[in-house]
């Protein structure tokens, strides 16, 4: 009887978190192949395909991030039987951020435990349905992995602080190494966490006297983890130097004297994403969620709760840092979400403590979750590539799905002729034309432009047309909004 009661109690204890996790996983994995591949996704998917084909990976510091994304994708591709770039699919590559995005929900529920059991669940649920978190957990880029490793590092560091066990120091170091091997911006989040600790610890010390030894071991674990990944597990030691070159390259591209990148935004760009705005008749907002988080920020300033105050300070530091940099992209918004979710959950907990506050807290959490879900559904499923979608940033046009059938038909008609792509910009076409033989790419028209199919940017179409010797039929497809390609198909 006692055993049965224990089973029922455990079921009711873990069932809510299990349901939240399953919901998060479904939102992140359902119909992953529907949205066209973004140029950045395609670029990284091709690098993964090269790793599958050759078994080798060499880190490139120019416009590429760390290697964790590619190595994490390998076992998924193998399990799904996709062992070459020709077999690789959109679903396979996007499963990587989807799995890590789901893991982040579990980690946040654990990290937010000091708020209480149900507020921690509320924080996890708010992350599970967050529009930017859902959208970019379905995007083959590094940002979701970086968020997950950061949450893991914070959780492991807290466990070490409370227990003093060396294994938690090692786990913290490994996770910090994974952060660094994911993206060069990792030191920003580590610095914010360190400054938060300085401002909130109030003279408290970790539960161990071996602080220096454990810190040294954590540093060594971080260094070894990052070095193993950047060196491709010892097969490419030049990757270690390249990892340092990333920062020199970033200075030349984003420094004070650097030319504009086209990604410069006003300081309030991220605030807008979490606010309310209309674009082309569509309303995008996170007002309910952001209002709860803003009240939570006030509560953190009033109450003497170390965890809540740390969450507020860390989130504010990240928001200030990312808003200060002129370079802004919507995927950075996911770094705001865990902290804001914790602050929002603290507000719900404070409301529940009021007289008849539980019903009000339930109403508020329902409104927040419902509006977040509605916005996430529109962003990730209804209009995932719509240029009015604030998360579909410089996104590929649905037309890109038409290039491969045309290229395959051209290959059948003329096996001995190349397929030429002549354009100053052509991503994500290398992904969509993967596995098709004799496809070449030129930034400017070559002397011989004839081929089984010629794809040219509209700005180079006249120059290409002048160099064609045969008779061609012309058609038009969009690469992304505002970028049109002219397709030259030989007449039979």
C-alpha positions in Angstrom: 0.0 0.0 0.0 2.8 2.4 0.9 4.6 1.5 -2.3 1.6 2.2 -4.4 1.1 5.6 -2.6 4.7 6.5 -3.3 4.3 5.6 -7.0 1.2 7.8 -7.3 2.9 10.6 -5.5 6.0 10.4 -7.8 3.7 10.3 -10.8 1.9 13.5 -9.9 5.2 15.1 -9.0 6.9 14.5 -12.3 4.0 14.3 -14.7 3.7 18.2 -15.1 7.3 18.5 -16.0 7.1 15.5 -18.4 4.1 17.1 -20.1 5.9 20.4 -20.4 8.9 18.7 -21.9 6.9 16.7 -24.3 5.1 19.8 -25.4 8.4 21.6 -25.9 9.8 18.7 -27.9 6.7 18.5 -30.1 6.8 22.3 -30.9 10.5 22.0 -31.8 10.3 18.9 -33.9 6.9 18.9 -35.7 7.2 19.2 -39.4 10.8 20.4 -39.3 11.3 20.3 -43.1 8.4 22.7 -43.9 10.4 26.0 -43.8 12.9 26.7 -46.5 16.5 26.6 -45.4 17.9 30.0 -44.4 21.3 30.8 -46.0 23.1 30.5 -42.7 21.5 27.1 -42.1 22.4 25.9 -45.5 26.0 27.0 -45.2 26.3 25.0 -41.9 24.5 22.0 -43.3 26.9 21.9 -46.2 29.8 21.9 -43.7 28.2 19.1 -41.9 27.8 17.2 -45.2 31.5 17.7 -45.9 32.3 16.2 -42.5 30.0 13.2 -43.3 31.6 12.7 -46.7 35.3 13.2 -45.7 35.3 12.4 -42.0 37.3 15.6 -41.5 36.4 19.0 -40.1 38.6 22.1 -40.0 37.4 25.1 -38.0 37.2 28.3 -40.1 37.2 31.5 -38.1 35.8 33.6 -41.0 32.1 33.9 -40.7 31.7 30.5 -39.0 31.1 29.6 -35.4 32.3 26.7 -33.3 32.3 23.0 -34.1 29.8 21.7 -31.5 26.9 22.0 -33.8 28.5 19.7 -36.5 29.8 17.1 -34.1 26.4 17.0 -32.3 24.7 16.4 -35.6 26.9 13.4 -36.6 25.3 10.7 -34.5 21.8 11.9 -35.5 22.7 11.7 -39.1 24.2 8.2 -38.6 21.2 6.9 -36.7 18.9 8.2 -39.5 21.1 6.5 -42.1 22.2 9.7 -43.7 26.0 9.2 -44.2 26.6 11.7 -47.0 25.7 15.2 -48.0 23.5 13.8 -50.8 21.4 11.9 -48.2 21.3 14.6 -45.5 17.9 16.2 -44.8 16.5 19.3 -43.3 14.8 17.3 -40.5 18.1 15.7 -39.5 20.1 18.8 -39.2 17.3 20.7 -37.4 16.8 17.9 -34.9 20.1 19.1 -33.2 18.8 22.5 -32.0 15.4 21.0 -31.4 16.8 18.4 -28.9 19.0 21.0 -27.2 16.1 23.5 -27.0 14.0 20.8 -25.2 16.9 20.1 -22.9 17.1 23.8 -22.0 13.5 23.6 -20.8 14.4 20.8 -18.4 17.5 22.7 -17.2 15.6 25.9 -16.5 13.0 23.9 -14.4 15.9 22.6 -12.3 17.7 26.0 -12.1 14.5 27.8 -11.1 13.8 25.3 -8.2 14.5 28.0 -5.5 11.3 29.8 -6.6 9.3 26.7 -5.5 8.0 23.7 -7.4 5.1 25.2 -9.4 6.8 28.5 -10.2 9.8 26.6 -11.6 7.4 24.6 -13.7 5.8 27.9 -14.9 9.3 29.2 -15.9 9.9 26.0 -17.9 6.5 26.3 -19.6 7.1 29.9 -20.5 10.4 28.9 -22.1 8.8 25.9 -23.8 6.3 28.2 -25.7 8.5 31.3 -26.2 8.3 32.4 -29.8 12.0 33.1 -30.3 13.0 29.9 -28.3 10.6 27.8 -30.5 11.6 29.4 -33.8 15.4 29.2 -33.3 15.2 25.7 -31.8 14.1 24.7 -35.3 17.0 26.5 -36.9 20.3 24.8 -37.6 22.4 27.5 -35.9 24.5 27.6 -32.8 22.5 29.9 -30.6 20.2 27.3 -29.0 23.1 25.1 -28.1 24.9 28.1 -26.5 21.8 28.9 -24.4 21.6 25.2 -23.3 25.3 24.9 -22.4 25.0 28.2 -20.5 22.1 27.0 -18.4 24.0 23.7 -17.8 27.1 25.6 -16.7 25.1 27.8 -14.3 23.4 24.8 -12.8 26.6 22.8 -12.4 28.4 25.9 -10.8 25.5 26.2 -8.3 25.7 22.6 -7.4 29.5 22.9 -6.8 28.9 26.1 -4.7 26.4 24.3 -2.5 28.1 20.9 -2.2 31.8 21.6 -2.7 32.1 18.4 -4.8 34.9 18.4 -7.3 32.9 16.5 -9.9 30.6 19.6 -10.1 33.6 21.8 -10.7 34.7 19.5 -13.5 31.1 19.5 -15.0 31.1 23.3 -14.9 34.4 23.4 -16.7 33.3 20.9 -19.4 30.1 22.9 -20.0 32.1 26.2 -20.2 34.4 24.5 -22.8 31.3 23.5 -24.8 30.1 27.1 -24.6 33.4 28.3 -26.0 33.4 25.6 -28.7 29.9 26.6 -29.7 30.4 30.4 -30.2 33.0 33.0 -29.7 30.5 35.2 -27.8 30.6 32.7 -24.8 32.9 35.0 -22.7 30.2 37.6 -22.7 27.8 35.3 -20.8 30.6 34.0 -18.5 31.5 37.6 -17.7 27.9 38.4 -16.9 27.6 35.4 -14.6 30.9 36.3 -12.8 29.8 39.9 -12.3 26.4 38.6 -11.0 28.1 36.4 -8.5 30.2 39.4 -7.2 27.1 41.5 -6.8 24.9 38.9 -5.1 27.0 36.6 -3.0 27.1 38.9 0.1 30.2 37.4 1.5 29.1 33.8 1.2 31.7 31.3 0.2 31.4 27.9 -1.5 31.0 24.8 0.6 34.7 23.8 0.2 38.1 25.0 1.2 39.7 23.7 -2.1 38.5 26.7 -4.1 41.7 27.3 -6.0 42.2 23.6 -6.8 38.6 23.1 -8.0 38.8 26.4 -10.0 42.1 25.2 -11.6 40.5 21.8 -12.4 37.4 23.5 -13.9 39.7 25.8 -16.0 41.7 22.8 -17.2 38.5 20.9 -18.1 37.1 23.9 -20.0 40.4 24.3 -21.9 40.7 20.6 -22.8 37.0 20.4 -23.9 37.3 23.4 -26.2 40.7 22.3 -27.5 39.5 18.8 -28.4 36.6 20.2 -30.4 38.5 23.0 -32.1 41.3 20.6 -33.0 38.8 18.1 -34.3 39.8 15.7 -31.6 43.5 16.1 -32.3 43.4 15.7 -36.1 43.7 19.4 -36.9 45.8 21.4 -34.4 45.6 24.4 -36.6 42.1 24.8 -35.4 43.4 25.9 -32.0 45.1 28.9 -33.6 42.1 29.5 -35.7 39.9 29.7 -32.6 42.0 32.6 -31.4 41.9 34.2 -34.8 38.1 34.4 -34.5 38.5 37.4 -32.2 40.9 39.2 -34.5 38.6 38.6 -37.4 35.6 39.9 -35.3 37.5 43.1 -34.5 38.1 43.8 -38.2 34.5 43.2 -39.0 32.7 44.7 -36.0 35.2 47.1 -34.5 34.7 50.8 -34.3 36.5 51.4 -37.7 34.8 48.5 -39.5 32.5 49.1 -42.4 28.7 48.6 -41.8 27.6 45.0 -41.9 24.0 45.7 -42.7 22.9 44.2 -39.3 23.1 47.4 -37.3 20.0 48.1 -35.3 18.9 50.7 -32.7 19.5 50.0 -29.0 15.8 49.2 -28.4 15.6 46.5 -31.1 15.4 43.6 -28.6 12.9 45.5 -26.5 10.7 45.8 -29.5 10.8 42.0 -30.1 9.5 41.5 -26.5 6.9 44.3 -26.9 4.1 44.9 -29.3 4.3 46.0 -33.0 2.5 45.7 -36.3 4.2 44.8 -39.6 2.2 44.6 -42.8 -1.1 43.9 -41.0 0.3 41.3 -38.7 0.6 42.0 -35.0 3.6 40.6 -33.1 3.7 40.8 -29.4 4.9 39.3 -26.1 3.1 41.8 -23.9 1.7 39.4 -21.3 5.0 37.6 -20.8 7.1 40.8 -20.8 4.7 42.5 -18.3 5.1 39.6 -15.8 8.9 39.7 -16.3 9.0 43.5 -15.7 7.0 43.1 -12.5 9.4 40.3 -11.5 12.3 42.7 -12.0 10.7 45.1 -9.5 10.1 42.2 -7.1 13.7 41.2 -7.3 14.8 44.7 -6.4 12.5 44.8 -3.3 12.8 41.3 -1.9 16.0 39.9 -0.4 16.0 36.7 -2.5 19.5 35.9 -3.7 18.4 33.7 -6.5 15.8 36.1 -7.8 18.2 39.0 -7.6 20.9 37.1 -9.4 18.4 36.2 -12.2 17.4 39.8 -12.5 21.0 41.1 -12.6 22.2 38.5 -15.0 19.3 39.1 -17.4 19.8 42.9 -17.2 23.5 42.6 -17.9 22.9 40.4 -21.0 20.2 42.8 -22.2 22.4 45.8 -21.8 25.4 44.2 -23.5 23.5 42.8 -26.5 21.6 46.1 -26.8 24.8 48.2 -26.7 26.4 46.4 -29.6 25.2 47.8 -32.9 25.3 44.4 -34.5 21.9 42.8 -33.7 20.1 39.7 -35.0 16.8 38.2 -33.8 18.4 34.8 -32.7 20.2 36.7 -29.9 16.8 37.3 -28.3 16.7 33.7 -27.0 19.4 34.6 -24.5 16.8 36.9 -22.8 14.1 34.3 -22.5 15.4 32.0 -19.6 16.0 35.0 -17.3 12.7 36.7 -18.3 10.9 33.4 -17.7 12.3 33.2 -14.2 11.3 36.8 -13.4 7.8 36.1 -14.8 7.4 33.0 -12.7 8.5 35.0 -9.6 5.6 37.4 -10.3 3.2 34.6 -10.6 4.4 33.2 -7.2 4.0 36.6 -5.6 0.5 36.9 -6.9 -0.4 33.4 -5.6 0.7 34.5 -2.1 -2.0 37.2 -2.0 -5.5 36.6 -0.7 -7.4 34.7 -3.4 -4.3 35.2 -5.4 -4.1 31.6 -6.7 -6.9 32.0 -9.1 -5.4 35.2 -10.4 -2.0 33.5 -10.8 -3.7 30.7 -12.8 -5.4 33.3 -15.0 -2.2 35.2 -15.6 -0.2 32.1 -16.4 -2.9 30.9 -18.8 -3.0 34.3 -20.6 0.8 34.4 -20.9 1.1 30.8 -22.1 -1.8 31.2 -24.5 -0.5 34.4 -26.1 3.1 33.0 -26.3 1.8 29.8 -27.9 -0.3 31.7 -30.5 2.7 33.9 -31.4 5.1 30.9 -31.6 2.6 29.0 -33.8 2.4 31.9 -36.2 6.1 32.4 -36.3 7.2 28.8 -36.6 4.4 27.1 -38.5 2.0 29.5 -40.2 4.4 32.1 -41.5 7.9 30.7 -40.9 9.5 32.4 -44.0 7.3 35.5 -44.2 9.4 38.7 -44.4 6.9 40.2 -41.9 8.0 37.6 -39.3 10.5 39.3 -37.1 12.4 36.0 -36.6 12.6 35.1 -40.3 15.6 37.4 -40.7 16.7 37.9 -44.4 15.0 34.6 -45.0 15.1 32.5 -48.1 12.1 32.7 -50.4 9.9 29.6 -50.8 11.0 29.7 -54.4 14.3 28.1 -53.4 12.4 24.8 -53.2 11.9 24.9 -57.0 15.6 25.1 -57.9 16.4 21.4 -57.3 13.6 19.9 -59.5 14.6 22.3 -62.3 18.3 21.3 -61.9 17.4 17.6 -61.9 15.3 18.0 -65.1 18.2 19.9 -66.7 20.6 17.1 -65.8 18.4 14.5 -67.4 18.2 16.6 -70.6 21.9 17.3 -70.9 24.2 14.9 -68.9 27.4 16.3 -70.4 26.6 20.0 -69.7 27.3 21.8 -66.4 24.8 23.6 -64.3 26.1 27.1 -63.7 25.2 29.4 -60.8 26.5 32.9 -61.6 25.7 35.3 -58.8 27.3 37.5 -56.2 25.2 35.7 -53.6 23.8 32.2 -54.0 23.2 30.6 -50.6 21.2 28.4 -49.9 21.5 27.0 -53.4 24.5 24.8 -52.6 22.3 23.0 -50.1 19.4 22.5 -52.5 21.7 21.4 -55.4 23.7 19.0 -53.2 24.5 15.7 -54.7 23.8 16.9 -58.3 27.0 16.4 -60.3 28.7 19.2 -62.4 27.3 22.2 -60.5 29.6 25.2 -60.5 29.5 28.6 -58.8 30.9 31.9 -60.2 30.8 35.4 -58.6 31.1 36.9 -62.1 30.3 35.6 -65.5 33.0 33.2 -67.0 33.9 33.3 -70.6 31.8 30.3 -71.3 28.3 30.7 -69.8 26.5 27.9 -71.6 25.1 25.0 -69.6 22.3 22.6 -69.0 20.8 25.2 -66.7 22.2 28.7 -66.0 21.1 30.5 -62.8 22.1 34.2 -62.7 21.4 37.0 -60.4 19.2 39.8 -61.9 22.2 42.2 -61.7 24.4 39.8 -63.8 21.7 38.5 -66.2 22.6 41.0 -69.0 26.2 40.0 -68.9 25.4 36.3 -68.9 22.8 36.7 -71.7 25.5 38.4 -73.9 27.8 35.4 -73.5 25.3 32.6 -74.2 25.6 31.0 -77.7 22.5 28.8 -77.7 18.8 29.6 -77.6 17.5 29.8 -74.0 14.1 30.2 -72.4 14.1 32.6 -69.4 12.2 32.4 -66.2 12.5 34.0 -62.7 12.7 32.7 -59.2 13.3 34.5 -55.9 16.3 33.7 -53.7 15.0 35.9 -50.9 12.8 39.0 -50.7 14.3 41.6 -53.1 16.8 39.2 -54.7 15.7 37.7 -58.0 17.5 35.0 -60.1 17.1 34.7 -63.8 17.1 31.0 -65.0 18.3 30.3 -68.6 17.0 26.9 -69.8 18.2 25.7 -73.2 15.5 25.3 -75.9 15.2 21.8 -77.2 
